[in-house]
């Protein structure tokens, strides 16, 4: 078997029934943003993938493949070996390239179980390119759906289902955690259907109070209830020949659930206070983040809503999509920001209880901070259980002991200087080695008598040092005794383009 058997142009497109999934490497972040989302899809057997600056080729469906190409990637290969139990052994290259797994620098081989690969493993090479190792159960293919970005199997599968059910007219139930994009999926179904020219009428069922829920949905005659001086048109009438989206259907008041069942079964409903039935041809899409089987929910109604069920995957199960989501969300926000690879790697390893909606809000905060010259960490942007995430140390990769947490006040100036020098003047790596948070290390750097802030170093001195170091930022940072990432940003400002 050769890798060419599983290229993106292969006629094989759906591997759901294959005995083993394919090992994929997705570019989550790259200095050339056009490369984000490109993939290399390997084999399903016991193969070894050699990854370096020039191989393998990463591509999008229907496009030519390119190697990673970045100068920070070693020419010597990093090897990914898969055994018969689907364990992946990562062997480091014989080069000084920094390899980080899950946000921690690794010095020795790392092993991932099949379950860990299924969760998505984030690898950062040369502090510039972020990759995700994951399984693919189908080959990448071009099946765009408005508003739904993603390159992994789960995203491809959801888009296939949306495209399949949209023309049918049958009711659809969208299930998934908060922030997974259920409303976006509902709008996509409407846009891909024959009703696209009509409006999508949406209502949050949790916002309908028990007394007036029936009137809001089905309308009411004049005087049907106090405060109804005129007839009221309900949502089912507004959505006639169109699409009605009932969000948070699990919170539908109990009194209206049998009425919803009736209109779903035959299209008939009766406005409050009316003497005769009316009909609606509205196509119904419902969504919920609840377990409707376990909830106090009308089970007959649930069975009718389940004409076609689509489960929206949580973000933690599709880490390979983080990069393309970041690019899309920043574009939606009209933001132009150069996120550090270290921050993207942190974003990709986070579990995102609020899913894509939470990621969008975090990116807004990150852009604001970057605009003020502050490089944020995940701990600056996300709070967990009411506490800053920085209070909890990140888990170490399998086979690597976690560094004990230390009090910043217990560290000497020499401890800080030694850690920065030993880790190529990279703040995140030095903070991990010292057992403190990145924000804590920032404070120690500000008070250090020897370490300099990049923005205070005269331009001629930086230019002279960069020339002496042949443009190697890490060597230049060591010479100037300043953090490498800050120096890189300063140099870009001094030498744009």
C-alpha positions in Angstrom: 0.0 0.0 0.0 1.3 3.5 -0.8 0.0 6.8 0.3 -1.2 7.5 -3.2 -3.9 5.0 -2.7 -5.5 7.4 -0.3 -5.0 10.8 -1.9 -7.8 13.3 -2.0 -8.5 12.5 -5.6 -9.1 8.8 -4.9 -12.5 7.5 -5.8 -12.8 6.2 -2.3 -14.8 8.8 -0.4 -16.7 7.2 2.5 -14.8 5.1 5.0 -17.6 4.7 7.6 -17.5 0.9 7.2 -13.8 0.5 6.9 -12.1 -1.7 9.5 -9.8 1.0 10.6 -9.8 4.8 10.3 -7.2 6.8 8.4 -4.5 8.8 10.3 -4.7 12.4 9.3 -2.6 15.5 9.9 -4.4 18.8 9.6 -2.7 22.2 9.5 -4.3 24.1 12.4 -2.1 27.1 12.0 0.6 28.3 9.6 2.3 31.6 9.0 0.8 31.4 5.5 -2.9 31.5 6.5 -3.9 30.1 3.1 -2.4 26.8 4.3 -4.7 26.5 7.3 -7.1 23.6 7.0 -4.9 21.6 4.5 -4.5 18.0 5.3 -2.4 14.9 4.7 -4.4 11.7 5.0 -2.3 8.6 5.6 -3.1 4.9 5.5 -5.2 2.6 7.7 -2.5 0.1 8.4 0.8 -0.1 10.2 2.6 2.7 8.4 5.2 5.2 9.2 4.8 8.8 8.1 7.9 11.0 7.8 7.1 14.6 8.4 9.6 17.4 7.6 9.9 20.7 5.7 9.5 19.0 2.3 7.2 16.0 2.9 4.5 14.9 2.9 2.2 17.0 0.8 -0.8 18.7 2.4 -3.7 19.6 0.2 -7.4 20.6 -0.1 -9.9 18.5 -2.1 -9.2 19.1 -5.8 -6.1 21.2 -5.2 -2.3 20.5 -5.7 -0.4 19.4 -2.6 2.4 21.4 -0.9 4.8 20.5 1.9 4.8 22.5 5.1 7.6 24.5 3.6 8.2 26.8 6.6 11.9 27.5 7.4 11.3 26.7 11.1 10.5 23.1 10.2 13.4 20.7 10.3 14.7 19.0 7.2 15.2 15.9 9.4 11.9 13.9 9.7 9.6 13.6 12.7 8.3 10.1 12.4 4.7 8.9 13.1 4.6 5.1 13.4 1.3 3.3 13.7 1.1 -0.2 15.1 -1.5 -3.0 14.8 -3.3 -1.6 17.9 -3.6 1.9 16.3 -1.1 3.3 18.8 0.9 6.2 17.3 4.6 6.6 18.3 6.0 10.0 17.6 9.8 10.0 17.2 11.5 13.4 17.3 13.9 14.5 14.5 17.6 14.7 15.0 17.5 18.5 14.9 17.2 21.5 17.3 13.6 22.1 16.2 11.3 22.7 19.2 8.5 20.2 19.2 5.5 20.8 21.6 2.7 18.4 22.3 -0.4 19.6 24.0 1.5 22.9 24.8 4.5 21.3 26.4 8.0 20.9 24.9 8.9 17.2 24.5 12.5 15.9 24.3 11.8 12.2 23.9 9.4 10.0 21.9 5.7 10.3 22.7 3.1 7.6 22.4 -0.6 8.1 21.8 -3.4 5.5 22.2 -6.1 5.2 19.6 -8.5 6.9 22.0 -6.1 9.9 22.4 -5.8 10.3 18.6 -9.6 10.2 18.4 -9.6 13.1 20.8 -7.2 15.0 18.5 -3.6 15.7 19.5 -2.1 19.1 19.0 1.6 19.3 17.9 3.5 22.5 17.4 6.6 22.5 15.3 9.3 25.2 15.4 7.0 27.4 17.4 5.4 28.4 14.1 3.2 25.5 12.6 0.4 23.9 14.6 -0.8 20.5 13.5 -3.6 18.2 14.7 -3.2 14.4 14.6 -6.6 12.7 14.3 -8.6 9.9 12.7 -10.6 10.3 9.5 -13.5 8.0 8.8 -14.1 9.5 5.4 -11.8 11.3 2.9 -11.9 15.1 2.6 -14.3 16.3 0.0 -15.7 19.6 -1.1 -19.3 19.9 0.3 -19.7 23.5 1.4 -22.6 24.6 3.5 -23.1 28.3 4.4 -21.8 29.1 7.8 -20.5 25.6 8.7 -16.7 25.4 8.6 -14.6 22.3 9.3 -12.3 19.8 7.6 -12.7 16.7 9.8 -14.9 13.7 9.5 -17.5 15.0 11.8 -17.9 18.3 10.0 -18.0 16.6 6.6 -20.6 14.2 7.8 -22.9 17.0 9.2 -22.7 18.9 6.0 -23.6 15.7 4.0 -26.6 15.2 6.2 -27.8 18.8 5.9 -27.5 18.6 2.1 -29.4 15.3 2.1 -32.3 16.4 4.2 -32.7 20.0 3.0 -34.7 19.3 -0.2 -36.9 16.6 1.5 -39.3 18.9 3.4 -39.4 16.6 6.4 -39.1 17.8 10.0 -35.6 18.0 11.3 -34.4 17.8 14.9 -31.0 19.3 15.6 -29.3 18.1 18.8 -26.2 19.4 20.4 -24.6 21.3 23.2 -24.9 25.0 23.5 -22.9 26.9 20.9 -22.4 24.1 18.5 -24.2 25.9 15.6 -27.7 24.5 15.7 -29.3 27.7 14.5 -26.7 28.0 11.7 -27.5 24.5 10.6 -31.3 25.3 10.6 -30.6 28.4 8.4 -28.5 26.2 6.1 -31.3 23.7 5.7 -33.7 26.5 4.8 -31.2 28.0 2.4 -30.6 24.7 0.6 -34.3 23.9 0.4 -37.0 24.8 -2.2 -38.3 27.3 0.4 -35.2 29.4 0.3 -37.0 32.4 -1.2 -39.5 32.5 1.7 -38.5 33.7 5.2 -37.1 31.5 8.0 -39.3 32.3 11.0 -37.4 31.6 14.3 -38.6 31.5 17.9 -36.8 30.6 21.2 -39.3 28.3 23.0 -37.7 29.1 26.3 -38.8 32.7 25.9 -42.5 31.8 25.5 -44.4 32.1 28.7 -47.0 29.5 29.5 -50.0 31.8 29.3 -49.4 33.3 25.9 -47.4 30.5 24.2 -50.4 29.1 22.3 -51.3 32.5 21.0 -47.7 33.2 19.9 -47.5 29.9 18.0 -51.0 29.6 16.6 -52.5 33.1 16.8 -55.6 34.4 18.6 -58.9 35.9 17.8 -59.9 39.4 18.9 -60.8 39.3 22.6 -59.6 35.8 23.0 -57.7 36.8 26.1 -57.2 40.0 28.2 -55.1 42.5 26.3 -56.0 41.1 22.8 -57.9 44.0 21.2 -57.2 42.8 17.7 -56.6 39.4 16.0 -53.1 38.1 16.4 -51.2 36.2 13.7 -49.3 33.2 15.0 -45.9 31.9 14.0 -47.3 29.0 12.1 -49.3 31.4 9.9 -46.2 33.6 9.3 -44.3 30.5 8.3 -46.9 29.1 5.9 -45.0 27.8 2.8 -41.8 28.7 4.6 -39.7 27.3 7.5 -40.4 27.5 11.2 -37.4 27.0 13.5 -38.3 26.2 17.1 -35.1 26.6 19.1 -34.8 25.2 22.7 -37.8 22.9 21.9 -37.2 21.0 25.2 -38.4 24.1 27.0 -41.8 24.2 25.1 -44.6 24.7 27.7 -46.3 21.5 28.4 -49.7 22.9 27.4 -48.7 23.6 23.8 -46.8 20.3 23.2 -50.0 18.4 22.2 -50.9 21.3 19.9 -47.5 21.0 18.2 -48.1 17.3 17.8 -51.4 17.9 16.0 -50.0 20.5 13.6 -47.1 18.2 12.8 -49.3 15.3 12.1 -51.8 16.9 9.8 -51.0 20.6 9.4 -54.1 21.6 11.3 -54.2 24.0 14.2 -56.7 26.3 15.9 -56.0 29.9 16.9 -56.9 30.7 20.5 -60.5 31.7 20.7 -61.2 30.6 17.1 -64.2 28.4 16.1 -62.5 26.7 13.1 -59.2 25.1 12.3 -56.6 26.5 10.0 -53.8 24.9 8.1 -50.1 25.6 7.8 -47.6 24.1 5.4 -44.7 25.3 7.4 -41.7 23.1 7.4 -40.6 22.5 11.0 -37.0 22.4 12.3 -36.5 22.1 16.0 -33.3 22.2 18.2 -32.4 21.3 21.7 -29.4 20.9 24.0 -31.3 18.6 26.3 -31.8 14.9 26.4 -35.4 14.9 25.3 -35.8 11.2 26.1 -35.0 11.8 29.7 -36.8 15.2 30.0 -40.5 15.6 30.9 -41.3 16.0 27.2 -44.2 14.7 25.2 -42.7 11.5 23.7 -45.3 11.3 20.8 -44.2 14.8 19.8 -40.6 13.8 20.0 -41.2 10.9 17.7 -42.8 13.3 15.1 -39.9 15.8 15.5 -37.4 13.0 14.8 -38.2 12.9 11.1 -34.5 13.4 10.6 -32.1 13.8 13.5 -28.7 15.6 13.1 -26.3 15.7 16.0 -24.0 18.7 16.0 -20.6 17.6 17.3 -19.0 19.6 20.2 -15.8 21.5 19.4 -13.7 19.3 21.7 -14.3 16.3 19.4 -13.1 18.2 16.3 -9.9 20.0 17.3 -8.8 19.7 13.6 -11.4 22.3 12.8 -10.1 25.0 15.2 -7.8 26.7 12.7 -10.4 27.1 9.9 -12.9 28.3 12.5 -10.5 30.9 13.9 -9.9 32.2 10.3 -13.6 32.3 9.6 -14.6 33.9 12.9 -11.9 36.6 12.6 -13.1 37.4 9.1 -16.7 37.7 10.4 -15.5 40.1 13.1 -13.6 42.1 10.5 -10.4 41.6 12.5 -6.9 41.5 11.3 -4.8 39.9 14.0 -1.7 37.8 13.9 -2.3 35.2 16.6 0.9 33.6 18.1 1.2 29.9 17.3 1.5 29.2 21.0 -1.9 30.8 21.6 -3.5 28.9 18.8 -2.1 25.6 20.2 -3.7 26.5 23.6 -7.0 27.3 21.9 -6.9 24.0 20.1 -6.3 22.0 23.3 -9.0 23.6 25.3 -12.3 21.7 25.7 -14.7 24.6 25.0 -17.8 24.0 27.1 -19.4 26.9 25.2 -18.2 25.5 21.8 -18.0 27.7 18.7 -19.9 30.6 20.3 -17.4 30.7 23.2 -14.5 30.5 20.8 -15.9 33.5 18.9 -16.1 35.6 22.2 -12.6 34.6 23.2 -11.2 35.6 19.9 -12.8 39.1 20.3 -11.0 39.5 23.6 -7.8 38.2 22.1 -7.9 40.8 19.3 -8.6 43.6 21.7 -5.5 42.6 23.8 -3.3 42.1 20.8 -4.4 45.6 19.6 -3.0 47.0 22.8 0.3 45.2 22.4 -0.5 42.5 25.0 0.0 38.9 23.9 -2.7 36.9 25.8 -2.6 33.3 26.9 -5.6 31.1 27.3 -5.5 31.8 31.0 -6.1 35.5 30.2 -9.1 34.7 28.0 -11.0 31.8 29.5 -12.3 31.2 33.0 -13.0 27.7 34.3 -15.5 27.1 37.1 -15.2 30.7 38.2 -11.4 30.7 38.5 -8.7 31.8 36.0 -7.6 28.8 33.9 -4.0 29.7 34.8 -4.6 28.3 38.3 -4.7 24.8 36.9 -1.5 23.3 35.3 -1.8 21.9 31.9 -1.6 18.0 31.7 1.7 16.7 30.6 1.9 14.4 27.5 1.9 10.7 28.2 5.3 9.5 29.5 6.3 13.0 30.7 6.1 14.0 34.4 4.3 17.3 35.1 6.5 20.1 36.5 5.5 20.8 40.2 3.8 24.1 40.6 5.9 26.8 42.4 5.3 30.1 43.9 6.7 33.0 41.8 8.1 34.6 44.9 10.3 31.6 45.5 12.1 32.1 42.3 15.4 34.0 42.1 16.5 36.2 39.2 19.0 33.5 38.2 16.2 30.9 38.1 14.3 33.1 35.7 17.3 33.9 33.5 18.4 30.3 33.4 14.9 29.1 32.3 14.7 31.7 29.6 18.1 30.9 28.2 17.5 27.1 28.4 14.2 27.5 26.5 15.4 29.7 23.6 13.8 32.8 25.3 10.3 31.5 24.8 8.1 32.7 27.7 5.5 29.8 27.6 8.2 27.1 27.6 10.2 28.9 30.4 7.0 29.3 32.5 6.2 25.6 32.1 9.8 24.7 33.1 9.6 26.9 36.2 6.2 25.6 37.2 4.4 28.9 37.1 1.8 30.5 34.9 2.8 32.6 31.9 1.3 35.9 33.4 3.3 35.3 36.5 6.5 35.0 34.4 5.6 38.3 32.7 5.6 40.0 36.1 9.0 38.4 37.0 10.4 39.6 33.7 9.3 43.1 34.3 11.2 43.2 37.6 14.3 41.4 36.3 17.5 43.6 36.4 19.0 41.9 33.3 16.3 40.8 31.0 15.2 43.6 28.6 11.8 44.6 27.1 12.0 44.4 23.3 10.1 47.7 22.9 12.9 49.5 24.8 15.8 48.3 22.8 17.0 50.8 20.2 16.3 50.0 16.6 20.0 50.2 15.5 21.0 47.7 18.2 18.2 45.2 17.1 19.2 45.6 13.4 22.9 45.0 14.2 22.1 41.9 16.3 19.7 40.5 13.7 22.4 40.9 11.0 25.0 39.2 13.3 22.6 36.3 13.9 21.6 35.9 10.2 18.0 36.7 11.0 17.6 34.0 13.6 15.2 35.6 16.1 16.0 33.1 18.9 19.7 33.6 18.7 19.2 37.4 18.5 16.9 37.2 21.6 19.6 35.3 23.5 22.1 38.0 22.5 19.9 40.9 23.5 18.4 39.0 26.5 14.8 39.7 25.6 11.8 37.4 25.0 11.8 36.0 21.4 8.2 36.5 20.6 8.2 40.2 21.6 11.4 40.6 19.6 9.9 39.0 16.6 6.9 41.4 16.7 9.1 44.4 17.2 11.3 43.4 14.2 8.2 43.0 12.0 7.1 46.5 12.9 10.6 47.9 12.2 10.8 45.9 8.9 7.3 45.5 7.6 6.9 43.0 4.7 
